[in-house]
């Protein structure tokens, strides 16, 4: 039986257990270890299978429904300010998405700053996308997705694909995307007391490490300032109580200005990356179901029929 926790309890756990060790004065190594520990509260979906792959040198988690071989796929890029996080910290979200969407989700551990500043993460995301195409996954069946920094990275990846010879993915899903590394939007200060997850000092420290001396307005790092024409249909989800709220609302406004098909879903009273709590928080589970509906709807609009084959028997 699924466990359901009240939002107030989950919010308190995030505020008093996860938040204190994210950011200065704690070194990145401590933040990475602590993120891995506290993420264990987010339970994986029971109906998902997982396995580790080596994708062009990247440790990658593949998750899919246990009993079927999906035709659709998701390239999922985890959050963590480009400095912490991995598929292990996001296993719960990844597996719930795989089951809800009926998709094979590939989640690579892209290289992190400060050891590997921009463009290492973007290079790794593009490398994984090319690998998926080489495996025979149809581009129109691929959704690019990510949360927080991973959401910004997913958008940068979609833009780089648009400007290359690569075929475009079918859709784009961004969860509380971090798209302005200047970190000076009004919500960065207005939502400080409400956001139980993020501190401005941590966000700014991560931005400095990832940029490695680059201008924070560089659209390859801060995709808010890119040209958003020609993007695939996009879903953006954000909580009302997070310091990155304005990143989502400003991105939506810019996309709408150029005619991009973008849906913005703002969850009143919820916080940054609340979708990570799918399976234990009702709103998070609903948000994941909304993502699944969006992905399937985009396929239906393109006339793609769902296909499910039996998984090969395992020895």
C-alpha positions in Angstrom: 0.0 0.0 0.0 1.3 3.4 -1.0 2.4 5.8 1.9 0.9 9.3 1.8 2.4 12.0 3.9 0.8 15.4 4.6 2.4 18.3 2.7 3.2 20.1 6.0 5.3 17.1 7.2 7.2 16.8 3.9 7.8 20.5 3.8 9.2 20.4 7.3 11.5 17.5 6.4 12.8 19.3 3.4 13.4 22.6 5.3 15.1 21.1 8.4 16.9 18.1 7.0 17.8 18.8 3.3 18.2 22.5 3.1 20.7 23.2 5.9 23.6 21.4 4.3 23.1 22.7 0.8 25.4 25.6 0.2 28.1 27.5 2.0 30.0 26.9 4.2 29.8 23.2 3.4 32.1 21.9 0.6 30.6 20.4 -2.5 31.7 16.9 -1.4 29.6 17.1 1.8 26.6 18.5 -0.1 26.8 15.6 -2.6 27.0 13.0 0.2 24.2 14.6 2.2 21.9 14.8 -0.9 22.4 11.1 -1.6 21.4 10.3 2.0 18.3 12.5 2.3 17.0 11.4 -1.1 16.4 7.9 0.3 13.1 9.2 1.7 11.8 9.3 -1.9 10.8 5.7 -2.6 11.1 4.2 -6.1 8.1 3.0 -8.0 7.4 -0.7 -7.2 6.3 -1.3 -10.8 9.5 0.0 -12.4 12.7 -2.0 -13.3 16.1 -0.3 -13.2 19.5 -1.2 -14.5 22.8 0.7 -15.0 24.3 1.3 -18.4 27.6 2.7 -19.6 26.5 5.3 -22.2 29.5 6.8 -23.9 31.4 6.7 -20.6 28.5 8.0 -18.5 27.0 6.0 -15.6 23.4 6.0 -16.7 20.2 4.6 -15.1 17.6 3.0 -17.4 14.2 2.6 -15.9 11.0 1.3 -17.5 7.8 -0.5 -16.5 8.5 -4.1 -15.4 6.2 -5.9 -17.8 6.5 -4.0 -21.1 9.0 -2.6 -23.6 7.8 1.0 -24.2 8.1 2.7 -27.5 8.5 6.1 -26.0 11.6 7.3 -24.2 12.7 10.1 -21.9 16.2 11.6 -21.6 16.1 12.8 -18.0 18.7 15.3 -16.6 18.8 15.5 -12.8 19.0 18.7 -10.8 21.5 19.8 -8.2 22.8 23.2 -9.3 25.2 21.5 -11.8 27.3 20.7 -8.8 25.5 17.9 -6.8 23.0 15.2 -7.6 22.9 12.1 -9.7 20.4 9.5 -10.9 20.7 8.0 -7.5 19.3 11.2 -5.8 16.5 11.2 -8.4 15.7 7.5 -8.6 12.2 8.0 -7.0 11.2 10.6 -9.5 12.7 8.8 -12.5 11.0 5.5 -11.7 7.6 7.0 -11.1 7.9 8.9 -14.4 8.8 5.7 -16.2 5.7 3.9 -14.9 3.3 6.8 -15.3 4.4 7.7 -18.8 4.9 4.1 -20.0 8.4 5.1 -21.0 12.0 4.0 -20.9 13.8 6.7 -19.0 17.5 7.2 -19.5 19.2 9.3 -16.7 22.9 9.9 -17.2 25.3 11.1 -14.5 26.6 14.1 -16.5 29.8 15.7 -15.4 29.5 18.2 -12.6 31.1 21.5 -11.6 33.4 22.7 -10.2 35.6 19.9 -11.6 33.8 20.2 -15.0 32.3 23.6 -15.7 30.2 24.5 -18.8 30.0 23.0 -21.4 30.8 19.6 -20.0 27.2 18.9 -18.9 25.7 20.0 -22.2 28.2 17.9 -24.1 27.2 14.9 -22.0 23.5 15.5 -22.6 24.0 15.8 -26.3 26.2 12.6 -26.3 23.4 10.7 -24.6 20.8 12.0 -27.0 22.9 10.8 -30.0 23.4 7.5 -28.3 19.6 7.0 -27.9 19.2 7.8 -31.6 21.9 5.3 -32.5 20.0 2.7 -30.5 17.1 3.1 -32.9 14.9 5.3 -30.6 12.7 7.5 -32.9 13.3 11.2 -32.1 9.6 11.9 -32.2 9.2 9.4 -29.4 11.8 11.1 -27.2 11.0 13.6 -24.5 13.8 15.8 -23.1 13.1 16.4 -19.4 14.9 17.6 -16.3 14.4 19.4 -13.0 16.1 22.6 -11.6 19.6 22.8 -13.2 18.6 19.7 -15.1 15.6 21.6 -16.5 17.9 24.4 -17.7 20.2 21.8 -19.2 17.3 20.1 -20.9 16.3 23.4 -22.5 19.9 24.1 -23.5 20.0 20.6 -25.1 16.8 21.2 -27.0 18.2 24.5 -28.3 21.5 22.9 -29.3 19.6 20.1 -31.1 17.5 22.7 -32.9 20.7 24.5 -34.1 22.4 21.3 -35.3 21.8 18.5 -37.8 20.1 16.3 -35.2 16.4 15.5 -35.4 14.3 17.2 -32.9 12.7 15.4 -29.9 9.0 15.1 -29.6 8.5 17.2 -26.5 10.2 19.0 -23.6 9.4 18.8 -19.9 10.9 21.3 -17.4 10.4 21.0 -13.7 11.2 24.3 -11.9 13.9 25.0 -14.5 16.9 27.1 -13.5 17.3 29.2 -16.7 18.9 32.5 -15.4 22.2 32.0 -13.7 22.3 35.7 -12.9 20.1 34.8 -9.9 18.7 38.3 -9.6 14.9 37.9 -10.4 12.5 39.3 -7.8 11.4 35.9 -6.6 15.0 35.2 -5.5 14.4 37.5 -2.6 10.6 37.6 -2.3 10.3 33.9 -1.8 13.2 33.3 0.6 11.0 32.8 3.6 8.6 30.5 1.8 11.1 28.2 -0.1 12.0 25.3 2.2 14.5 23.8 -0.3 16.8 26.5 -1.8 18.9 29.3 -0.4 20.0 32.1 -2.7 23.6 31.8 -1.4 23.7 28.1 -2.6 22.2 28.9 -6.0 24.7 31.8 -6.6 27.6 29.6 -5.5 26.6 26.9 -7.9 26.2 29.4 -10.7 29.7 30.7 -10.2 31.2 27.2 -10.2 29.3 26.1 -13.3 30.0 29.3 -15.3 33.7 29.1 -14.6 34.2 32.8 -15.4 31.6 33.0 -18.2 29.0 35.8 -18.4 25.8 34.7 -16.6 23.8 36.1 -19.5 25.4 33.7 -22.0 22.3 31.9 -23.5 24.3 28.6 -23.6 24.4 28.7 -19.8 21.2 30.8 -19.1 18.8 29.7 -21.8 16.2 32.3 -20.6 18.1 34.6 -23.0 18.1 32.3 -26.0 15.9 32.5 -29.1 13.1 30.1 -28.2 11.6 29.8 -31.7 11.4 26.2 -33.0 11.3 24.4 -29.7 9.2 21.3 -29.4 5.9 21.4 -27.4 6.9 22.2 -23.8 5.5 21.6 -20.3 6.8 23.7 -17.4 5.9 22.9 -13.8 6.8 25.1 -10.9 5.8 25.6 -7.3 4.4 28.9 -6.1 6.7 28.9 -3.0 10.2 28.8 -4.6 12.9 31.3 -5.2 13.1 30.1 -8.9 9.5 30.9 -9.6 10.3 33.8 -11.9 12.6 31.6 -14.0 9.6 29.6 -15.1 7.2 32.5 -15.5 9.7 34.6 -17.5 10.6 31.7 -19.7 6.9 31.0 -20.4 6.3 34.7 -21.3 9.3 34.7 -23.7 8.2 31.5 -25.3 4.6 32.7 -25.8 5.9 35.9 -27.3 7.5 33.9 -30.2 4.6 31.4 -30.5 6.2 28.4 -28.8 3.7 25.8 -27.7 4.3 26.0 -23.9 2.0 24.9 -21.0 2.8 26.4 -17.6 1.5 24.6 -14.5 2.0 26.4 -11.2 1.3 24.4 -8.1 0.0 26.6 -5.3 1.7 26.1 -2.0 4.4 23.8 -3.2 8.1 24.1 -3.3 11.1 23.5 -5.5 11.4 20.0 -6.9 8.3 18.8 -5.0 7.8 16.2 -7.8 10.7 14.3 -6.2 8.3 13.1 -3.6 6.0 11.2 -6.0 4.6 8.2 -4.2 4.5 9.8 -0.8 3.1 13.3 -1.6 -0.2 13.4 -3.4 0.5 16.6 -5.4 3.8 15.2 -6.5 2.2 12.1 -7.8 -0.4 14.2 -9.6 2.3 16.3 -11.2 4.0 13.2 -12.5 0.7 12.0 -13.9 0.3 15.4 -15.6 3.6 14.9 -17.3 2.6 11.5 -18.5 -0.6 12.9 -19.9 1.3 15.7 -21.7 3.8 13.3 -23.3 1.0 11.0 -24.5 -1.1 13.9 -25.8 1.8 15.2 -27.9 2.2 11.8 -29.5 -1.5 11.6 -30.2 -1.4 15.0 -31.9 1.4 13.7 -34.2 -0.6 10.6 -35.0 1.7 8.3 -33.1 0.0 5.2 -31.7 1.2 3.8 -28.4 3.0 0.5 -28.7 3.9 -1.9 -25.9 5.8 -5.1 -26.5 6.4 -7.8 -23.9 9.7 -7.5 -22.2 12.2 -10.3 -23.0 12.4 -12.9 -20.3 15.4 -12.5 -18.0 17.6 -15.4 -17.1 
